[in-house]
Amino acid sequence: MSGIVWHIFTFGVIGIFLIVLTYRTLAIIRLPIHLRWELAPIPHEKGKGRYGGSYLEDYEWWNKPQHRSLIAPMIYMAKEILLLRGVWKHYTALWPFTFSLHMGIYLIAGMLFLQVVNAVLLIAQSPLYVLDFSLGIASVFALGGYLLGSLGTIGLLLKRSLDPNLRPFNTISTYVNLLLLGAVFISGGYAWLHSGDFISNMSLFMKSLITFDTGLTVTFPLSLHIVTALLFILYLPLTDMIHFIAKFFTYHSIRWDDKPQDEKMEQELNALLTQPVSWSAPHVKAYGKKSWVDIATAEMRDEKKS
């Protein structure tokens, strides 16, 4: 593949990825207001989250200011993102493989960041010892990431295929996602072993992209890995793997949203209550014509008659 093709392919994939990811993120933001759970504890409840309390327990809470913690939610999310506390709590047997997969992803993301740094160091002609140090760290990140990621994807494929408790929840996309992730990790490990100085070659590739050098040449193992990774990036925003974006809204806009109802929220809720209900269940009796208000008031009338 010639240099200009590498540039078109790489920047084209990154551009499509950002456009689709932005579109889906905006679609999530524009979703209707969620069902108010009013669950406790919520980490940002300053002084109360640690024991499961809520501002709702205070006398005349509506007349008092809410005191929120900024650190507690960050600690909670760090444990969830880095340690996958939810998986450990709800399905411990799945945790080793899930943790290995995510650690592989985090290490590869760190390696890519360092490769950009290395490319800048090459362009700036920084001292050799600085570049060597950065290249060494990136090499360790790459090897660890490819190994952990490969073990995680293989383990999850086997676990999901053989565990009768997980089998009912598997879909074709579940296996496709894992197979593509595995292809990225395994092709990366292959390139690390067979493309000479893998990290240096990757840094030169990054440098060529940044400087728009169309004369770059890439070895076959590295080409295979880069193409596989770019195809996965192209596929990623089309799948449920964008939970790395959606999870923010799941926590902050749904599970932890305890903001008191104001006029704006009341208007949104009233508008939603007038929407027609399309459920076909016989006991609902909506037929696509009745709204939520009609159904709720009909049930109240039935209770009065009885």
Rosetta blueprint (number, residue, H / E / L):
1 M L
2 S L
3 G H
4 I H
5 V H
6 W H
7 H H
8 I H
9 F H
10 T H
11 F H
12 G H
13 V H
14 I H
15 G H
16 I H
17 F H
18 L H
19 I H
20 V H
21 L H
22 T H
23 Y H
24 R H
25 T H
26 L H
27 A H
28 I H
29 I H
30 R L
31 L L
32 P L
33 I L
34 H L
35 L L
36 R L
37 W L
38 E L
39 L L
40 A L
41 P L
42 I L
43 P L
44 H L
45 E E
46 K L
47 G L
48 K L
49 G H
50 R H
51 Y H
52 G L
53 G L
54 S L
55 Y H
56 L H
57 E H
58 D L
59 Y L
60 E L
61 W H
62 W H
63 N H
64 K L
65 P L
66 Q L
67 H L
68 R E
69 S L
70 L L
71 I H
72 A H
73 P H
74 M H
75 I H
76 Y H
77 M H
78 A H
79 K H
80 E H
81 I H
82 L H
83 L H
84 L L
85 R H
86 G H
87 V H
88 W H
89 K H
90 H H
91 Y L
92 T H
93 A H
94 L H
95 W H
96 P H
97 F H
98 T H
99 F H
100 S H
101 L H
102 H H
103 M H
104 G H
105 I H
106 Y H
107 L H
108 I H
109 A H
110 G H
111 M H
112 L H
113 F H
114 L H
115 Q H
116 V H
117 V H
118 N H
119 A H
120 V H
121 L H
122 L H
123 I H
124 A H
125 Q L
126 S L
127 P L
128 L H
129 Y H
130 V H
131 L H
132 D H
133 F H
134 S H
135 L H
136 G H
137 I H
138 A H
139 S H
140 V H
141 F H
142 A H
143 L H
144 G H
145 G H
146 Y H
147 L H
148 L H
149 G H
150 S H
151 L H
152 G H
153 T H
154 I H
155 G H
156 L H
157 L H
158 L H
159 K H
160 R H
161 S H
162 L H
163 D L
164 P L
165 N L
166 L L
167 R H
168 P H
169 F H
170 N L
171 T L
172 I H
173 S H
174 T H
175 Y H
176 V H
177 N H
178 L H
179 L H
180 L H
181 L H
182 G H
183 A H
184 V H
185 F H
186 I H
187 S H
188 G H
189 G H
190 Y H
191 A H
192 W H
193 L H
194 H H
195 S L
196 G L
197 D L
198 F H
199 I H
200 S H
201 N H
202 M H
203 S H
204 L H
205 F H
206 M H
207 K H
208 S H
209 L H
210 I H
211 T H
212 F L
213 D L
214 T L
215 G L
216 L L
217 T L
218 V L
219 T L
220 F H
221 P H
222 L H
223 S H
224 L H
225 H H
226 I H
227 V H
228 T H
229 A H
230 L H
231 L H
232 F H
233 I H
234 L H
235 Y H
236 L H
237 P H
238 L H
239 T L
240 D H
241 M H
242 I H
243 H H
244 F H
245 I H
246 A H
247 K H
248 F H
249 F H
250 T H
251 Y H
252 H H
253 S H
254 I H
255 R H
256 W L
257 D L
258 D L
259 K L
260 P L
261 Q L
262 D L
263 E H
264 K H
265 M H
266 E H
267 Q H
268 E H
269 L H
270 N H
271 A H
272 L H
273 L H
274 T L
275 Q L
276 P E
277 V L
278 S L
279 W L
280 S L
281 A L
282 P L
283 H L
284 V L
285 K L
286 A L
287 Y L
288 G L
289 K L
290 K L
291 S E
292 W H
293 V H
294 D H
295 I H
296 A H
297 T H
298 A H
299 E H
300 M H
301 R H
302 D H
303 E H
304 K H
305 K H
306 S L
